[in-house]
């Protein structure tokens, strides 16, 4: 993939998600809630894998309207969403699949 193609993909992704001062490519953003420790550790492990493999990612990404919601990990080049689930119900996961703009991969921990 050349630089122009990547720039076009990032521009497209930027129209769907809120990228700014709190969301940076290949940086790990986590929940400060201590009850999310297992969840945060799973995000870190996944993000490190992507970092070592050279796969760009964003964490804790908020989507623009009309999609709404916050995804655990977004892979911009493949336009894939990774949701790390621990205690979420199947209904909650299905709701995310409906409202997110791209394919959702669920990782159960």
Backbone as CSV, one residue per row, in Angstrom:
resi,resn,N_x,N_y,N_z,CA_x,CA_y,CA_z,C_x,C_y,C_z
1,UNK,0.860,-1.167,0.000,0.000,0.000,0.000,0.908,1.233,0.000
2,UNK,0.604,2.188,-0.880,1.449,3.379,-0.929,0.927,4.475,0.000
3,UNK,1.701,5.522,0.131,1.379,6.602,1.065,0.076,7.300,0.712
4,UNK,-0.192,7.481,-0.577,-1.430,8.138,-0.993,-2.649,7.306,-0.602
5,UNK,-2.564,5.992,-0.820,-3.672,5.103,-0.445,-3.915,5.139,1.068
6,UNK,-2.835,5.113,1.839,-2.974,5.176,3.293,-3.607,6.490,3.718
7,UNK,-3.182,7.595,3.109,-3.736,8.909,3.449,-5.232,8.947,3.169
8,UNK,-5.652,8.355,2.053,-7.075,8.311,1.719,-7.855,7.489,2.733
9,UNK,-7.288,6.372,3.163,-7.958,5.527,4.157,-8.096,6.273,5.475
10,UNK,-7.011,6.933,5.918,-7.070,7.667,7.185,-8.067,8.821,7.115
11,UNK,-8.172,9.466,5.959,-9.161,10.539,5.794,-10.570,9.969,5.902
12,UNK,-10.798,8.816,5.280,-12.100,8.156,5.346,-12.437,7.772,6.783
13,UNK,-11.471,7.166,7.475,-11.679,6.765,8.867,-11.962,7.997,9.723
14,UNK,-11.244,9.070,9.490,-11.425,10.302,10.249,-12.815,10.896,10.125
15,UNK,-13.497,10.603,9.041,-14.876,11.097,8.888,-15.857,10.281,9.727
16,UNK,-15.460,9.103,10.151,-16.349,8.235,10.927,-16.062,8.265,12.426
17,UNK,-14.807,8.506,12.792,-14.433,8.494,14.205,-13.873,9.852,14.612
18,UNK,-13.922,10.109,15.910,-13.402,11.359,16.461,-11.925,11.171,16.785
19,UNK,-11.082,11.618,15.876,-9.649,11.557,16.124,-9.204,12.953,16.530
20,UNK,-8.463,13.058,17.600,-8.049,14.379,18.056,-7.062,14.297,19.183
21,UNK,-7.204,15.198,20.137,-6.220,15.307,21.201,-6.170,14.093,22.112
22,UNK,-7.227,13.311,22.172,-7.254,12.148,23.077,-7.084,10.823,22.353
23,UNK,-7.056,10.831,21.038,-6.946,9.591,20.278,-5.804,9.721,19.284
24,UNK,-4.763,8.955,19.500,-3.598,9.006,18.621,-3.298,7.612,18.087
25,UNK,-2.834,7.570,16.850,-2.514,6.296,16.230,-1.387,5.603,16.997
26,UNK,-1.569,4.304,17.231,-0.595,3.439,17.891,-0.309,3.835,19.343
27,UNK,-1.229,4.523,19.965,-1.132,4.841,21.394,-2.268,4.124,22.123
28,UNK,-1.997,3.722,23.350,-2.992,2.966,24.110,-3.710,3.889,25.079
29,UNK,-5.014,3.962,24.931,-5.872,4.738,25.816,-6.740,3.744,26.585
30,UNK,-6.829,3.925,27.911,-7.537,2.946,28.732,-8.578,3.607,29.627
31,UNK,-9.453,2.789,30.164,-10.431,3.240,31.144,-9.736,3.366,32.495
32,UNK,-10.066,4.421,33.234,-9.476,4.627,34.560,-10.226,3.860,35.644
33,UNK,-11.294,3.200,35.287,-12.094,2.444,36.248,-11.338,1.185,36.671
34,UNK,-11.031,1.050,37.949,-10.241,-0.095,38.417,-10.946,-1.434,38.204
35,UNK,-12.250,-1.412,38.007,-13.001,-2.647,37.766,-12.781,-3.166,36.342
36,UNK,-12.119,-2.370,35.513,-11.865,-2.762,34.125,-10.450,-3.273,33.924
37,UNK,-9.792,-3.693,34.993,-8.392,-4.100,34.923,-8.159,-5.217,33.911
38,UNK,-8.956,-6.267,33.958,-8.809,-7.395,33.034,-9.028,-6.936,31.592
39,UNK,-10.016,-6.097,31.410,-10.340,-5.535,30.103,-9.171,-4.692,29.587
40,UNK,-8.630,-3.824,30.427,-7.503,-2.977,30.033,-6.280,-3.810,29.662
41,UNK,-6.016,-4.834,30.433,-4.863,-5.692,30.146,-5.016,-6.396,28.793
42,UNK,-6.224,-6.796,28.474,-6.473,-7.439,27.178,-6.267,-6.442,26.033
43,UNK,-6.681,-5.196,26.231,-6.457,-4.165,25.212,-4.953,-3.950,25.024
44,UNK,-4.211,-3.867,26.126,-2.761,-3.670,26.045,-2.103,-4.814,25.273
45,UNK,-2.474,-6.046,25.597,-1.888,-7.206,24.917,-2.149,-7.171,23.416
46,UNK,-3.389,-6.894,23.049,-3.750,-6.812,21.624,-2.996,-5.677,20.942
47,UNK,-2.994,-4.510,21.580,-2.343,-3.337,20.992,-0.840,-3.586,20.791
48,UNK,-0.209,-4.244,21.745,1.216,-4.557,21.592,1.448,-5.486,20.403
49,UNK,0.565,-6.476,20.219,0.683,-7.363,19.063,0.625,-6.557,17.772
50,UNK,-0.359,-5.658,17.669,-0.490,-4.840,16.461,0.727,-3.951,16.276
51,UNK,1.222,-3.377,17.359,2.387,-2.498,17.291,3.601,-3.260,16.764
52,UNK,3.861,-4.445,17.306,5.008,-5.247,16.882,4.874,-5.730,15.440
53,UNK,3.642,-5.956,15.000,3.398,-6.399,13.624,3.337,-5.245,12.625
54,UNK,3.381,-4.011,13.139,3.315,-2.845,12.259,1.913,-2.537,11.767
55,UNK,0.906,-2.989,12.501,-0.490,-2.743,12.128,-0.972,-1.517,12.895
56,UNK,-1.314,-0.430,12.189,-1.793,0.769,12.884,-3.105,0.495,13.616
57,UNK,-3.286,1.153,14.768,-4.501,0.966,15.561,-4.808,2.236,16.348
58,UNK,-6.048,2.316,16.789,-6.510,3.337,17.731,-7.243,2.596,18.845
59,UNK,-7.173,3.120,20.072,-7.916,2.494,21.173,-8.920,3.476,21.751
60,UNK,-9.991,2.914,22.339,-11.057,3.712,22.965,-11.532,4.834,22.028
61,UNK,-11.914,4.431,20.832,-12.303,5.375,19.782,-13.790,5.687,19.861
62,UNK,-14.110,6.972,19.879,-15.510,7.406,19.846,-15.927,7.643,18.403
63,UNK,-17.108,7.129,18.066,-17.618,7.316,16.709,-18.435,8.589,16.605
64,UNK,-18.396,9.167,15.420,-19.215,10.346,15.144,-20.663,9.914,14.944
65,UNK,-21.563,10.860,15.028,-22.985,10.615,14.758,-23.104,10.245,13.287
66,UNK,-23.872,9.288,12.862,-24.975,8.628,13.545,-24.579,7.327,14.242
67,UNK,-23.308,6.932,14.219,-22.947,5.611,14.747,-22.912,5.568,16.270
68,UNK,-22.337,6.549,16.883,-22.218,6.643,18.346,-21.469,5.451,18.923
69,UNK,-21.117,5.563,20.167,-20.442,4.465,20.842,-18.940,4.648,20.896
70,UNK,-18.299,3.761,21.652,-16.846,3.791,21.814,-16.316,2.374,21.611
71,UNK,-15.443,2.217,20.647,-14.868,0.909,20.340,-13.555,0.737,21.094
72,UNK,-13.264,-0.496,21.488,-12.018,-0.762,22.204,-10.809,-0.538,21.304
73,UNK,-10.804,-1.146,20.129,-9.688,-1.001,19.194,-10.253,-0.862,17.782
74,UNK,-9.693,0.075,17.014,-10.048,0.234,15.609,-8.780,0.047,14.787
75,UNK,-8.878,-0.804,13.762,-7.785,-1.007,12.819,-8.151,-0.258,11.537
76,UNK,-7.573,0.930,11.336,-8.022,1.778,10.231,-7.768,1.209,8.836
77,UNK,-6.665,0.505,8.621,-6.350,0.035,7.274,-7.291,-1.064,6.808
78,UNK,-7.834,-1.844,7.748,-8.786,-2.891,7.376,-10.217,-2.495,7.742
79,UNK,-10.361,-1.331,8.377,-11.659,-0.827,8.836,-12.382,-1.905,9.637
80,UNK,-11.682,-2.357,10.657,-12.197,-3.398,11.535,-12.224,-2.879,12.978
81,UNK,-13.214,-3.313,13.715,-13.382,-2.935,15.115,-13.178,-4.181,15.963
82,UNK,-12.339,-4.057,16.987,-12.108,-5.156,17.910,-12.773,-4.785,19.233
83,UNK,-13.694,-5.609,19.677,-14.355,-5.400,20.969,-13.896,-6.475,21.933
84,UNK,-13.319,-6.056,23.046,-12.882,-6.964,24.102,-14.051,-7.077,25.081
85,UNK,-14.560,-8.277,25.262,-15.722,-8.439,26.139,-15.402,-9.354,27.304
86,UNK,-15.908,-8.960,28.449,-15.687,-9.715,29.670,-17.034,-10.067,30.296
87,UNK,-17.825,-9.046,30.567,-19.100,-9.276,31.241,-20.293,-8.796,30.414
88,UNK,-20.056,-8.347,29.186,-21.155,-7.816,28.381,-22.105,-8.920,27.938
89,UNK,-23.359,-8.556,27.847,-24.372,-9.507,27.395,-24.310,-9.666,25.877
90,UNK,-24.887,-10.757,25.394,-24.951,-10.976,23.948,-25.753,-9.875,23.272
91,UNK,-26.775,-9.381,23.964,-27.608,-8.305,23.417,-26.774,-7.035,23.226
92,UNK,-25.935,-6.723,24.205,-25.072,-5.539,24.127,-24.105,-5.642,22.951
93,UNK,-23.560,-6.821,22.762,-22.624,-7.033,21.655,-23.337,-6.898,20.317
94,UNK,-24.514,-7.478,20.200,-25.280,-7.381,18.955,-25.669,-5.929,18.657
95,UNK,-25.971,-5.182,19.701,-26.301,-3.762,19.537,-25.101,-3.011,18.961
96,UNK,-23.921,-3.316,19.433,-22.701,-2.686,18.906,-22.503,-3.056,17.444
97,UNK,-22.723,-4.318,17.118,-22.571,-4.750,15.716,-23.495,-3.958,14.792
98,UNK,-24.680,-3.649,15.279,-25.649,-2.905,14.470,-25.262,-1.444,14.310
99,UNK,-24.723,-0.842,15.378,-24.502,0.604,15.324,-23.119,1.014,14.823
100,UNK,-22.145,0.096,14.829,-20.814,0.460,14.357,-20.749,0.388,12.834
101,UNK,-19.931,1.244,12.212,-19.898,1.300,10.743,-19.121,0.189,10.049
102,UNK,-18.315,-0.590,10.786,-17.484,-1.619,10.163,-17.656,-2.957,10.856
103,UNK,-16.969,-3.944,10.302,-16.993,-5.305,10.854,-16.501,-5.273,12.296
104,UNK,-17.215,-5.986,13.160,-16.850,-6.069,14.578,-16.362,-7.486,14.875
105,UNK,-15.147,-7.576,15.417,-14.600,-8.844,15.871,-14.653,-8.828,17.394
106,UNK,-15.266,-9.842,17.968,-15.417,-9.915,19.422,-14.337,-10.854,19.977
107,UNK,-13.619,-10.361,20.996,-12.616,-11.160,21.687,-13.089,-11.334,23.114
108,UNK,-13.414,-12.556,23.477,-13.890,-12.819,24.848,-12.705,-13.118,25.750
109,UNK,-12.740,-12.509,26.946,-11.661,-12.753,27.925,-12.232,-13.396,29.172
